[in-house]
Structures are given as C-alpha cells and as structure tokens.
Amino acid sequence: MIPTATFAGIVEIFGWSARLWSSQNPEILMPYEMQLVGTVLAPTPLVAAIFVIFGRIIKQLGPQFSRLVPNMCWCYFDDVICLIVQAVGGALAAQAVNENEGGNIMLGGISAQFISVYRTVELADGWSGSVIANESYFNWLDGGFVTLAIYTLNIVHPGIYLKRDATVHISKPDGDEFVQDYAC
C-alpha cells in the first residue's frame, strides 16, 4: 500500500505543479486540465491506501481496540467507483463541451466519497461559485490536508505497527487466549 500512497503523492505534486503553471499561463487550457485531474483524483488512492493500512493495523493490534471493523473492503470498492465517476466528470468538464454536466458528475462522485466535504462544498455552486474562486480555501482545505496526510505517513510510518504475520491474540475473560489469523 505504500506504493499506492507514493503514487498519490506523485500525482498530487503533478497537479500542484500544473496549477502553478496554469497560474502563470491562464490562457493555456492544458495546465488547467492537468491540475484538475491531479488535485481531484490524487487523494482517492491515498485514502484507499490509508483504509487498507488502517485495517491491517486494526487486525494486528486487535479489533477490540477499535470501533471500526478491520474488514472494510466496501470502502475500497466505493472509492474505485467514485474515482471512475470523478474521472468521467473531470474529462467532460475539462473538454468544456458541457462544463456544468461534467461538474455535476464530478460532484456526484466526490460527494459519495468518505472524506470529501471540501470538494462537495467547492463544486456545489458550480465552476464560478464563491468557494471554488477563493484560492485560500483550496490551498488550506485541499492541499493542507493532503500534505498533512502524506507527512503523517512519512513521520509516523505505519510499517512500525505492521508485522509480517497477521495473527491476533485476544484474551478472553476466563483467561484463555483466542487466536484469529487474518489473511491479508
């Protein structure tokens, strides 16, 4: 899953680099399209990687220590579908053939995701809304949280919590030990 998180970071850097290029050359459409794809799609594989890593940590430390169940496979499937919907909407919006329809499709894919509150609010008013036009909202609420997530994965690397085997030892109240092997 670390390669997936790394890929997400690279796509995010690609998107922000294209955003810088677009700010210096607003008359060119290509950097705008590139930043749209990079900054909208990159967080999805990052979230999927975090879900997988978190599920494995829950399995290893013991499900009794978490309010979430370790088998959250439905989250990955949901993220994949949302990613496809966002890609279709982004492609339609970037072609500027039907900008509003593409934006609405992207909004549907984004709002169905787990952690996309900012993006939902951003696109709710369309491409000319007050939130999407405010650069500081985008910088802090989108870039800031993605940067925080990537730095957290590097500073508090999840590998220190993951062991090779996925055996969980749970102590029962009667003193016996229950062993559950979770194959990843």
C-alpha positions, 0 to 999 in steps of 0.5 A: 500500500505504500506504493499506492500512497507514493503514487498519490503523492506523485500525482498530487505534486503533478497537479500542484505543479500544473496549477502553478503553471496554469497560474502563470499561463491562464490562457493555456487550457492544458495546465488547467486540465492537468491540475484538475485531474491531479488535485481531484483524483490524487487523494482517492488512492491515498485514502484507499491506501490509508483504509487498507493500512488502517485495517491491517493495523486494526487486525494486528493490534486487535479489533477490540481496540477499535470501533471500526471493523478491520474488514472494510473492503466496501470502502475500497470498492466505493472509492474505485467507483467514485474515482471512475465517476470523478474521472468521467466528470473531470474529462467532460468538464475539462473538454468544456463541451458541457462544463456544468454536466461534467461538474455535476458528475464530478460532484456526484462522485466526490460527494459519495466519497468518505472524506470529501466535504471540501470538494462537495462544498467547492463544486456545489455552486458550480465552476464560478461559485464563491468557494471554488474562486477563493484560492485560500480555501483550496490551498488550506482545505485541499492541499493542507490536508493532503500534505498533512496526510502524506507527512503523517505517513512519512513521520509516523510510518505505519510499517512500525505497527505492521508485522509480517504475520497477521495473527491476533491474540485476544484474551478472553475473560476466563483467561484463555487466549483466542487466536484469529489469523487474518489473511491479508 
